[in-house]
Amino acid sequence: MIKVAVPLFKDRVSPHFGASPKVLLVMIEGGVIQSEATWDVGGESPMEIARRLASLGIQYLICGGIHRTPKEWLIRSGITVIDNQKGIAKEVISNLSKNMERRKIEEVHELK
């Protein structure tokens, strides 16, 4: 199961990480979204929000822009940061989950 977080501005990917404490949290398995919830993770700074997301066990962060310091901290914490994204958050996640499943299939074929 893969845990993905997307900071929100209404129903869209927030243009900048840290601008909103509201986050769409999604669980993906086998390229399919299994569950989703919108949470207010709190935090008054991008680093505080990053720490809270890490404590939730997030594996992927999809965001718009992000400052270097929180991005590097997230990466060092084992979280894959997919930045410079825009659009409706659920659509962006759906595309990510399809791409993840496609890569798994390609990797299986490469092993044969």
C-alpha positions as CSV (number, residue, x, y, z in Angstrom):
1,M,0.0,0.0,0.0
2,I,1.4,3.4,-1.0
3,K,0.6,6.6,1.0
4,V,0.4,9.8,-1.1
5,A,-0.2,13.3,0.2
6,V,-1.3,16.3,-1.9
7,P,-1.5,19.8,-0.3
8,L,-4.8,21.4,-1.4
9,F,-6.1,24.7,-2.5
10,K,-9.9,24.0,-2.7
11,D,-9.9,20.8,-4.9
12,R,-6.6,21.6,-6.7
13,V,-3.0,20.9,-6.0
14,S,-1.8,23.9,-3.9
15,P,0.5,26.1,-5.9
16,H,3.1,26.1,-3.2
17,F,3.9,23.6,-0.4
18,G,3.3,25.1,3.0
19,A,0.6,27.6,1.8
20,S,-2.2,25.3,3.1
21,P,-2.3,22.8,6.0
22,K,-5.2,21.1,4.2
23,V,-4.0,17.8,2.6
24,L,-5.6,15.1,0.5
25,L,-4.2,11.7,1.8
26,V,-4.6,8.7,-0.5
27,M,-3.8,5.0,-0.2
28,I,-3.0,3.3,-3.5
29,E,-2.6,-0.4,-4.0
30,G,-2.2,-2.2,-7.4
31,G,-2.6,1.1,-9.2
32,V,-6.0,1.6,-7.6
33,I,-7.0,4.2,-5.1
34,Q,-8.2,2.3,-2.0
35,S,-9.1,5.1,0.3
36,E,-8.8,8.9,0.5
37,A,-9.4,11.5,3.2
38,T,-8.9,15.3,3.5
39,W,-7.1,16.3,6.6
40,D,-6.0,19.6,8.2
41,V,-2.5,18.6,9.3
42,G,-1.9,21.9,11.0
43,G,1.5,23.5,11.1
44,E,2.5,27.1,10.7
45,S,5.5,26.5,8.5
46,P,6.4,24.3,5.5
47,M,8.9,22.4,7.7
48,E,6.3,21.8,10.4
49,I,3.9,20.5,7.7
50,A,6.7,18.3,6.3
51,R,7.4,16.8,9.7
52,R,3.7,16.0,10.2
53,L,3.4,14.3,6.8
54,A,6.5,12.2,7.6
55,S,5.1,11.2,10.9
56,L,2.0,9.9,9.0
57,G,4.2,7.6,6.9
58,I,3.7,9.4,3.6
59,Q,5.7,7.9,0.8
60,Y,5.0,10.4,-1.9
61,L,4.3,14.1,-1.8
62,I,2.7,15.7,-4.9
63,C,2.8,19.5,-4.8
64,G,3.2,22.7,-6.8
65,G,6.3,24.6,-5.9
66,I,8.3,23.8,-2.8
67,H,11.3,25.5,-1.2
68,R,14.6,23.7,-1.2
69,T,14.9,23.2,2.6
70,P,11.6,21.2,3.1
71,K,12.0,19.4,-0.2
72,E,15.5,18.2,0.7
73,W,14.4,17.3,4.3
74,L,11.4,15.2,2.9
75,I,13.7,13.4,0.4
76,R,16.2,12.6,3.2
77,S,13.3,11.3,5.2
78,G,12.5,8.8,2.4
79,I,9.6,10.6,0.8
80,T,9.5,11.0,-2.9
81,V,8.7,14.6,-3.8
82,I,6.9,15.1,-7.1
83,D,6.8,18.9,-7.5
84,N,5.7,21.4,-10.1
85,Q,2.4,19.7,-10.4
86,K,-0.9,21.5,-11.1
87,G,-4.5,20.7,-11.6
88,I,-7.4,18.9,-9.9
89,A,-5.7,16.9,-7.0
90,K,-7.7,13.7,-7.6
91,E,-6.9,13.7,-11.3
92,V,-3.2,14.2,-10.6
93,I,-3.2,11.3,-8.2
94,S,-5.2,9.1,-10.6
95,N,-2.6,9.7,-13.3
96,L,0.2,9.0,-10.8
97,S,-1.4,5.7,-9.7
98,K,-1.9,4.6,-13.4
99,N,1.8,5.5,-14.1
100,M,3.0,3.5,-11.1
101,E,1.1,0.4,-12.2
102,R,2.4,0.8,-15.7
103,R,6.0,0.9,-14.4
104,K,5.4,-2.2,-12.3
105,I,4.1,-4.1,-15.4
106,E,7.2,-2.9,-17.4
107,E,9.6,-4.0,-14.6
108,V,8.0,-7.5,-14.6
109,H,8.4,-7.7,-18.3
110,E,12.1,-6.6,-18.1
111,L,12.8,-9.4,-15.6
112,K,11.6,-12.1,-18.0
